[in-house]
Amino acid sequence: MTGGPMSTLEFLGAELRRARRERGLSQEDLAQQISYSSSLVGMVEIGHRTPSQDFITRADAALEAGGLFERLLTLVRADSAPPWLREWISVEREATLIRWFEPSLIPGLLQTEQYARAVLHGGGMLRASEIEQRVSSRMDRQEVLTRDHPPEVVAVIDETVLRRTIGEPAVMIEQFEHLLRLTEHSHVSLHVVPTDAGMHAGLAGPFILVRVPDGGEVAHLDSALRAHITDRPDDVDNLQRRWESLRGEALPRRASRDLIRELAKSWT
């Protein structure tokens, strides 16, 4: 997919290229000054990679840009989530409990950057700059897991999620290692519905239930076009029943970790 208006990530890259050229520097020159690779400088300049905060801080200093690129990075991050997702992100940040079921993919809050990038690239519907902005948004959302007083996160996935190849084998190896590290934390638990469970309530599709500080529940359901967010009691009650059914089918926490370790061996 090509064409369309310039994204904020592409604008940042174009301004970086302009400033570099005005100072008579090649991509290699700038890369040496900021201790990053010239290939990464090139990817940032064409909007195919979201730069890190450290990259931007160094580029601002090297190009004497007066904080221009730091300000642009703030805009990139603010614009990285699609409008329909921003409402959910605000709910997620207030969460005290997140219950997430996924039948097809690792839940977004538990994905590595490379796994997320492979998922978004695999759909074939997004420009490279759009993929990078959404990866950036997904990684920013994961800060909820490491904040002071993080929410309890309980994820249930179908075993087929762990067997589905996303990207190169190295992507899967890193993702399995990440899952095992995450589940060492007391506030994160992951449960697997084994394939021998057969038909189960989760096959109707993914969903998330979030409990907010006042005790209310908000639900998130995905479609091919956008998310549906609801706090209607009937909808929430229906999903809570599905959740309880899924928890009954899923392996306990320790057995799930053992299964993840065993399946991880197939990628090494």
N, C-alpha and C positions, 0 to 999 in steps of 0.2 A: 504494500500500500504506500503510495507516494503522493506528493503534492500537498496542498492545504497550507494554512498559515504557519509561520515560523513559531515553534514552541519556545518557551522561556529557556529551555536547555540549549536549543540551537542558537538562541540570541546570546546567551552567555559564551558559547563557543565562538561565535562570530566576533564578539567584542574582544575575546582573548586573542584571536588571530590578528585583529586590527592592531591591538596594543603591541603585540610581539613584532609585527612588521614595522610599525612606526619606530621602534627602537632598533631596527635593522638586525633582528635576531632570526635565526632559523629555528625550526622546531627542535633540532638537536641542541642548539645553543641554550634555548630555554630549558630543555630537559636537564642539561648538565647543571644549570644554575639552581634548579629546584629539586635536584636529586630524584627525578622520576624518568621513566623511559620516554624516548621520542615518540614511540608508537602510542603511548597513552596520551601525550600532548595532542597528537593528531586525532585520536578518537574523541577527545573532549572538544576539540575545535570544530568537528563536524557534527557534534551533538549525539554521538553514539556511545558515550559513557558519562555518567554523572561523576564529577570529581569529588574527592573527599574534602573535608574541611581543611586538612593539612595541605593538600595540593593547592587549594585556593589561597590559603594564607601565604604560602611560599610564592605563588605566582603574583599575588598582590604586591609583595615586597620586591620581588625581582623586577617587576614592570613599573614600580612606583605608581601604582594605580589608585592610591589613596582610599583603599577599602572598596573600590568599585565591584570587584569580583565577589567579595564577601556579601555585599548587598544583593548581587544578582543570584548568588547561591541561595540566599534566603527566599527569593522569589521562586526559584526553581522548586525548592522544597514545599513552599506554600501551594504551588500549582501542580504538584506531582500526583495528587489523587484526583480521579475524575470527580466532577461535581456531585454525582449521585452517591459517591462513597464517603464524602466529607461528613455527612450527617452521622454515618455509622462510626467513623473514626472518633467523633466527639463522644458517642456513647461508650465506645471501647475504652477510652481514656478514663471514664468515670467508673469502670467496672470494679466490682468486688469479687465477682465469680464469672468466669467464662466457661461455658460448656459448648464444645464444638464437635460436630460429626462431619466426617468427609469420607465418601465412598470411592473417590478417584485419585485424590492428590493429598500430599502432606498439607495440613492446615497452614495458612499463610503466616501465622505468628511463629510457626516452628520451622519455616523454610530457611535454607541458606540462601545467600545472595545468588549463587550460581544456579541453584535449583529453581529459584523464582524467575531468573532470567530465561532459563530453558523453557519453563512453562509458558511464559508470556511470548517468547519467540515462536514456540511450537504452534500457536494458534494461527499464525500467518496473517493476522488482521491488523497488526500495529506497525507503524514506522519504528525504526531503530530508536529515534529520540523519544517516542512515546513509551517504548518498552523500558528505556532507562529511567524515565520519570516515574513509571509505576513500580519499578524495582526499588527506586529511592523511597517512594512512599511506603512500600511494604517493609523495608528495613527500618524506617523511622517508626512505624507502628510497633515494632518489636521492642521499643524502649519501654513499653508498658511492663514487660517481663522483668526488667532490671531496676525499676524505679524503687524508691523507698515505699514500703508497704504495697507490694505488687498484688494483683488479684490472684485468686486461686484459679488455675487453668486446668481443666480436665478435657482431654481430647480423646475421641474414639474414632478409629479409622478401620476401614476394611483391610483385610490382609492383602488384597490385590494391590493396594496402594504401595506396599513395600516391594512388590514383585514387578511393578510397572517401571520400565526404563524411561527415565527423563534425562535427556542430554547424554553426555559421555559417561562411561563407567566411573570416572573420577568424580563427577558430580554426585553420583549415587553414594560413593564411598564417603565423601565429605558429609552428605546429608545424613547417613546412618550414624556417623560419629557425632554429629551435632545433636541428633535425637537422643542418643545415649547420654550425652553431657547434660542436656536440658532436663532429662528425667531424674538426674541426681538431685535436683532442687526440690525441696519439700512442697513448693507451691505449684509444681508442674507434674501432672501425671498423664500417661498415655496408655490407652487400652486398645487392644486389637481384636476385632471380630474375625475369628478364624474362618477360612473358606469352607470348612465342613459344617458351619452353621447353616449353610444353604440360604433359603429365602429369609430375609429379616426386614425389620421396619425401616432401616436406613436406605434401602435400595430405591426409595422414592426420591432421594436427593439429599444434598448437603444442607445443613442448617446450623445456626449458632444461637445460643440463648445466653444473654448477659443479664446479670443481676446488678442493679445500680444501688447507690448508697441508701436510698429511701426504701429499699426492699422490693421495688418493682422489677419486672422482667421485661426485656425488650428482645425481640427475635429478628434474625437476619436470614433471609433465604435468597439464594442466587438464581438467576435465570440467564439465558444466553445473551440478554441485552443489558440488564442492570439488576441491582439488588432490590429486594422488597423488604422494607423495615416495618415492623408492626409491634404494637404493645396491646393489641386487642386481646382481652382475656380469653376468648374462645380459641384464637390462634395460638397463644402461648400455652394454654392447657393442652391443646392437641400435640404440640411439639414436646411438651414435658412428658406426655405419655409415650411418645416415640423414643425419647431419650431414655426413659426407664426401661423400656423394652430392649434397647440397644445395650445398655449397661448389663442387662441380664444375659445377653448373648456374648458379650466381650470377655476376653481373658482378664484375670486379675492383673494388677500392676506389675508384680514381679514376673509372672508368666509371660506377660507381654514384652517386658524387657529381654527375657531369655529368647523369645522368638525373634525379636529385632536383632539381637546379637548373632543368632544362628543364620538368619537370612543375610546379614551383612557379609558373611563369609563368601557368599556367592558372587560378590562384587570385587573381591580381592584376588 
